[in-house]
Amino acid sequence: MNMASLLDQLPPGLAVALRLRNAGYPDAVIATALGIPGESVASTLEVADAKLSNLVSQTHSPSSSR
């Protein structure tokens, strides 16, 4: 599964946060796009990364091919 497909499985706000970060946008832009305080961007990205990692693990586990 490609990265775009994995991102599409995340909640929309988390997907947007990761897409913006991966495109090189600063935290201030991410905060504005999500309507959250700038101080919340780092924790939002941590949650998004964790959920994405979980999805990646699920797609690469033997049980995912059943």
Stockholm file with secondary structure:
# STOCKHOLM 1.0

chainA/1-66         MNMASLLDQLPPGLAVALRLRNAGYPDAVIATALGIPGESVASTLEVADAKLSNLVSQTHSPSSSR
#=GR chainA/1-66 SS CCHHHHHHTSCHHHHHHHHHHHTTCCHHHHHHHHTCCGGGHHHHHHHHHHHHHHHHHHHTSGGGGC
#=GC SS_cons        CCHHHHHHTSCHHHHHHHHHHHTTCCHHHHHHHHTCCGGGHHHHHHHHHHHHHHHHHHHTSGGGGC
//
